């Protein structure tokens, strides 16, 4: 029983942690990409960046 417990809990925890991290990274990269697109659009319009 003890073996089963460790086998189940450790991979589960690892998966949860990694999934959380990747989700945060994805949000961060999406924000950066958005900012880049906005900057490019402003430059095309000829307006100074704020």
Biopython code that builds the backbone (N, CA, C, O; Angstrom):
import numpy as np
from Bio.PDB.StructureBuilder import StructureBuilder

atoms = [
    (1, "UNK", "N", (0.828, -1.203, 0.000)),
    (1, "UNK", "CA", (0.000, 0.000, 0.000)),
    (1, "UNK", "C", (0.875, 1.271, 0.000)),
    (1, "UNK", "O", (0.582, 2.250, -0.686)),
    (2, "UNK", "N", (1.942, 1.218, 0.783)),
    (2, "UNK", "CA", (2.818, 2.388, 0.854)),
    (2, "UNK", "C", (3.439, 2.696, -0.513)),
    (2, "UNK", "O", (3.535, 3.854, -0.919)),
    (3, "UNK", "N", (3.858, 1.632, -1.216)),
    (3, "UNK", "CA", (4.453, 1.816, -2.538)),
    (3, "UNK", "C", (3.461, 2.489, -3.487)),
    (3, "UNK", "O", (3.805, 3.438, -4.192)),
    (4, "UNK", "N", (2.235, 1.988, -3.495)),
    (4, "UNK", "CA", (1.215, 2.558, -4.384)),
    (4, "UNK", "C", (1.010, 4.047, -4.099)),
    (4, "UNK", "O", (0.892, 4.866, -5.011)),
    (5, "UNK", "N", (0.973, 4.364, -2.822)),
    (5, "UNK", "CA", (0.741, 5.757, -2.424)),
    (5, "UNK", "C", (1.824, 6.666, -3.020)),
    (5, "UNK", "O", (1.520, 7.700, -3.613)),
    (6, "UNK", "N", (3.079, 6.271, -2.855)),
    (6, "UNK", "CA", (4.170, 7.109, -3.347)),
    (6, "UNK", "C", (4.140, 7.173, -4.874)),
    (6, "UNK", "O", (4.372, 8.230, -5.462)),
    (7, "UNK", "N", (3.858, 6.051, -5.504)),
    (7, "UNK", "CA", (3.823, 6.031, -6.962)),
    (7, "UNK", "C", (2.751, 6.972, -7.497)),
    (7, "UNK", "O", (2.946, 7.632, -8.517)),
    (8, "UNK", "N", (1.626, 7.027, -6.807)),
    (8, "UNK", "CA", (0.532, 7.870, -7.277)),
    (8, "UNK", "C", (0.778, 9.345, -6.972)),
    (8, "UNK", "O", (0.590, 10.208, -7.829)),
    (9, "UNK", "N", (1.205, 9.623, -5.729)),
    (9, "UNK", "CA", (1.287, 11.019, -5.303)),
    (9, "UNK", "C", (2.421, 11.792, -5.999)),
    (9, "UNK", "O", (2.207, 12.921, -6.439)),
    (10, "UNK", "N", (3.616, 11.204, -6.104)),
    (10, "UNK", "CA", (4.730, 11.984, -6.641)),
    (10, "UNK", "C", (4.535, 12.390, -8.116)),
    (10, "UNK", "O", (4.722, 13.565, -8.430)),
    (11, "UNK", "N", (4.172, 11.490, -9.022)),
    (11, "UNK", "CA", (3.976, 11.925, -10.407)),
    (11, "UNK", "C", (2.824, 12.922, -10.528)),
    (11, "UNK", "O", (2.883, 13.857, -11.327)),
    (12, "UNK", "N", (1.782, 12.714, -9.734)),
    (12, "UNK", "CA", (0.635, 13.614, -9.800)),
    (12, "UNK", "C", (1.055, 15.036, -9.429)),
    (12, "UNK", "O", (0.704, 16.006, -10.100)),
    (13, "UNK", "N", (1.810, 15.125, -8.351)),
    (13, "UNK", "CA", (2.271, 16.446, -7.909)),
    (13, "UNK", "C", (3.142, 17.091, -8.982)),
    (13, "UNK", "O", (3.013, 18.278, -9.280)),
    (14, "UNK", "N", (4.034, 16.279, -9.557)),
    (14, "UNK", "CA", (4.946, 16.794, -10.580)),
    (14, "UNK", "C", (4.159, 17.329, -11.778)),
    (14, "UNK", "O", (4.435, 18.416, -12.286)),
    (15, "UNK", "N", (3.182, 16.547, -12.212)),
    (15, "UNK", "CA", (2.375, 16.943, -13.367)),
    (15, "UNK", "C", (1.655, 18.255, -13.074)),
    (15, "UNK", "O", (1.621, 19.158, -13.911)),
    (16, "UNK", "N", (1.079, 18.349, -11.875)),
    (16, "UNK", "CA", (0.329, 19.549, -11.506)),
    (16, "UNK", "C", (1.235, 20.779, -11.521)),
    (16, "UNK", "O", (0.874, 21.834, -12.042)),
    (17, "UNK", "N", (2.422, 20.614, -10.934)),
    (17, "UNK", "CA", (3.353, 21.742, -10.872)),
    (17, "UNK", "C", (3.744, 22.212, -12.268)),
    (17, "UNK", "O", (3.709, 23.406, -12.568)),
    (18, "UNK", "N", (4.119, 21.253, -13.121)),
    (18, "UNK", "CA", (4.575, 21.613, -14.462)),
    (18, "UNK", "C", (3.454, 22.269, -15.260)),
    (18, "UNK", "O", (3.676, 23.238, -15.987)),
    (19, "UNK", "N", (2.245, 21.726, -15.115)),
    (19, "UNK", "CA", (1.115, 22.271, -15.863)),
    (19, "UNK", "C", (0.877, 23.730, -15.460)),
    (19, "UNK", "O", (0.600, 24.588, -16.298)),
    (20, "UNK", "N", (0.993, 23.983, -14.153)),
    (20, "UNK", "CA", (0.767, 25.331, -13.642)),
    (20, "UNK", "C", (1.799, 26.299, -14.220)),
    (20, "UNK", "O", (1.472, 27.405, -14.650)),
    (21, "UNK", "N", (3.057, 25.847, -14.216)),
    (21, "UNK", "CA", (4.150, 26.685, -14.700)),
    (21, "UNK", "C", (3.952, 27.020, -16.180)),
    (21, "UNK", "O", (4.101, 28.172, -16.588)),
    (22, "UNK", "N", (3.616, 26.007, -16.977)),
    (22, "UNK", "CA", (3.476, 26.233, -18.416)),
    (22, "UNK", "C", (2.334, 27.202, -18.688)),
    (22, "UNK", "O", (2.414, 28.029, -19.596)),
    (23, "UNK", "N", (1.262, 27.095, -17.889)),
    (23, "UNK", "CA", (0.122, 27.983, -18.097)),
    (23, "UNK", "C", (0.528, 29.435, -17.829)),
    (23, "UNK", "O", (0.150, 30.345, -18.567)),
    (24, "UNK", "N", (1.299, 29.632, -16.769)),
    (24, "UNK", "CA", (1.751, 30.985, -16.444)),
    (24, "UNK", "C", (2.669, 31.508, -17.548)),
    (24, "UNK", "O", (2.547, 32.659, -17.968)),
    (25, "UNK", "N", (3.583, 30.664, -18.015)),
    (25, "UNK", "CA", (4.487, 31.077, -19.089)),
    (25, "UNK", "C", (3.704, 31.441, -20.341)),
    (25, "UNK", "O", (4.023, 32.416, -21.022)),
    (26, "UNK", "N", (2.676, 30.652, -20.640)),
    (26, "UNK", "CA", (1.859, 30.928, -21.821)),
    (26, "UNK", "C", (1.195, 32.287, -21.728)),
    (26, "UNK", "O", (1.168, 33.042, -22.699)),
    (27, "UNK", "N", (0.662, 32.594, -20.563)),
    (27, "UNK", "CA", (0.012, 33.896, -20.369)),
    (27, "UNK", "C", (1.027, 35.022, -20.543)),
    (27, "UNK", "O", (0.737, 36.046, -21.163)),
    (28, "UNK", "N", (2.208, 34.820, -19.993)),
    (28, "UNK", "CA", (3.254, 35.841, -20.088)),
    (28, "UNK", "C", (3.637, 36.097, -21.544)),
    (28, "UNK", "O", (3.727, 37.246, -21.977)),
    (29, "UNK", "N", (3.862, 35.014, -22.296)),
    (29, "UNK", "CA", (4.274, 35.160, -23.691)),
    (29, "UNK", "C", (3.166, 35.802, -24.513)),
    (29, "UNK", "O", (3.433, 36.595, -25.416)),
    (30, "UNK", "N", (1.902, 35.450, -24.191)),
    (30, "UNK", "CA", (0.782, 36.030, -24.920)),
    (30, "UNK", "C", (0.737, 37.543, -24.711)),
    (30, "UNK", "O", (0.491, 38.301, -25.649)),
    (31, "UNK", "N", (0.978, 37.975, -23.465)),
    (31, "UNK", "CA", (0.986, 39.416, -23.166)),
    (31, "UNK", "C", (2.100, 40.105, -23.950)),
    (31, "UNK", "O", (1.894, 41.171, -24.531)),
    (32, "UNK", "N", (3.275, 39.492, -23.960)),
    (32, "UNK", "CA", (4.412, 40.068, -24.684)),
    (32, "UNK", "C", (4.088, 40.194, -26.169)),
    (32, "UNK", "O", (4.363, 41.222, -26.788)),
    (33, "UNK", "N", (3.497, 39.131, -26.737)),
    (33, "UNK", "CA", (3.152, 39.130, -28.150)),
    (33, "UNK", "C", (2.155, 40.253, -28.454)),
    (33, "UNK", "O", (2.281, 40.961, -29.453)),
    (34, "UNK", "N", (1.160, 40.399, -27.567)),
    (34, "UNK", "CA", (0.151, 41.456, -27.723)),
    (34, "UNK", "C", (0.820, 42.824, -27.738)),
    (34, "UNK", "O", (0.531, 43.667, -28.587)),
    (35, "UNK", "N", (1.719, 43.025, -26.782)),
    (35, "UNK", "CA", (2.413, 44.308, -26.673)),
    (35, "UNK", "C", (3.195, 44.598, -27.952)),
    (35, "UNK", "O", (3.193, 45.725, -28.446)),
    (36, "UNK", "N", (3.857, 43.583, -28.480)),
    (36, "UNK", "CA", (4.619, 43.749, -29.724)),
    (36, "UNK", "C", (3.707, 44.160, -30.865)),
    (36, "UNK", "O", (4.023, 45.076, -31.625)),
    (37, "UNK", "N", (2.561, 43.472, -30.984)),
    (37, "UNK", "CA", (1.618, 43.786, -32.060)),
    (37, "UNK", "C", (1.128, 45.221, -31.942)),
    (37, "UNK", "O", (1.055, 45.935, -32.942)),
    (38, "UNK", "N", (0.792, 45.650, -30.731)),
    (38, "UNK", "CA", (0.306, 47.017, -30.514)),
    (38, "UNK", "C", (1.393, 48.022, -30.894)),
    (38, "UNK", "O", (1.117, 49.031, -31.543)),
    (39, "UNK", "N", (2.632, 47.735, -30.484)),
    (39, "UNK", "CA", (3.744, 48.632, -30.799)),
    (39, "UNK", "C", (3.916, 48.771, -32.307)),
    (39, "UNK", "O", (4.091, 49.875, -32.822)),
    (40, "UNK", "N", (3.864, 47.637, -33.012)),
    (40, "UNK", "CA", (4.016, 47.655, -34.471)),
    (40, "UNK", "C", (2.904, 48.472, -35.109)),
    (40, "UNK", "O", (3.152, 49.268, -36.015)),
    (41, "UNK", "N", (1.672, 48.273, -34.633)),
    (41, "UNK", "CA", (0.529, 48.999, -35.187)),
    (41, "UNK", "C", (0.697, 50.502, -34.972)),
    (41, "UNK", "O", (0.407, 51.296, -35.867)),
    (42, "UNK", "N", (1.164, 50.890, -33.790)),
    (42, "UNK", "CA", (1.366, 52.314, -33.499)),
    (42, "UNK", "C", (2.441, 52.898, -34.417)),
    (42, "UNK", "O", (2.285, 54.005, -34.932)),
    (43, "UNK", "N", (3.520, 52.163, -34.619)),
    (43, "UNK", "CA", (4.596, 52.643, -35.490)),
    (43, "UNK", "C", (4.088, 52.820, -36.921)),
    (43, "UNK", "O", (4.440, 53.786, -37.598)),
    (44, "UNK", "N", (3.258, 51.876, -37.375)),
    (44, "UNK", "CA", (2.702, 51.952, -38.723)),
    (44, "UNK", "C", (1.822, 53.197, -38.863)),
    (44, "UNK", "O", (1.826, 53.862, -39.899)),
    (45, "UNK", "N", (1.065, 53.499, -37.799)),
    (45, "UNK", "CA", (0.176, 54.658, -37.828)),
    (45, "UNK", "C", (0.977, 55.960, -37.714)),
    (45, "UNK", "O", (0.471, 57.036, -38.035)),
    (46, "UNK", "N", (2.229, 55.857, -37.254)),
    (46, "UNK", "CA", (3.079, 57.037, -37.160)),
    (46, "UNK", "C", (2.875, 57.798, -35.866)),
    (46, "UNK", "O", (3.218, 58.977, -35.776)),
    (47, "UNK", "N", (2.314, 57.131, -34.853)),
    (47, "UNK", "CA", (2.111, 57.793, -33.556)),
    (47, "UNK", "C", (3.266, 57.446, -32.621)),
    (47, "UNK", "O", (3.776, 56.327, -32.671)),
    (48, "UNK", "N", (3.686, 58.371, -31.780)),
    (48, "UNK", "CA", (4.748, 58.049, -30.809)),
    (48, "UNK", "C", (4.224, 57.111, -29.732)),
    (48, "UNK", "O", (3.068, 57.194, -29.317)),
    (49, "UNK", "N", (5.116, 56.203, -29.284)),
    (49, "UNK", "CA", (4.698, 55.250, -28.246)),
    (49, "UNK", "C", (4.556, 55.968, -26.912)),
    (49, "UNK", "O", (5.294, 56.905, -26.609)),
    (50, "UNK", "N", (3.605, 55.514, -26.133)),
    (50, "UNK", "CA", (3.398, 56.125, -24.813)),
    (50, "UNK", "C", (4.433, 55.588, -23.839)),
    (50, "UNK", "O", (4.438, 55.972, -22.670)),
]
sb = StructureBuilder()
sb.init_structure("model")
sb.init_model(0)
sb.init_chain("A")
sb.init_seg("    ")
for serial, (resi, resn, name, xyz) in enumerate(atoms, 1):
    if name == "N":
        sb.init_residue(resn, " ", resi, " ")
    sb.init_atom(name, np.array(xyz, "f"), 0.0, 1.0, " ", f" {name:<3s}", serial, name[0])
structure = sb.get_structure()
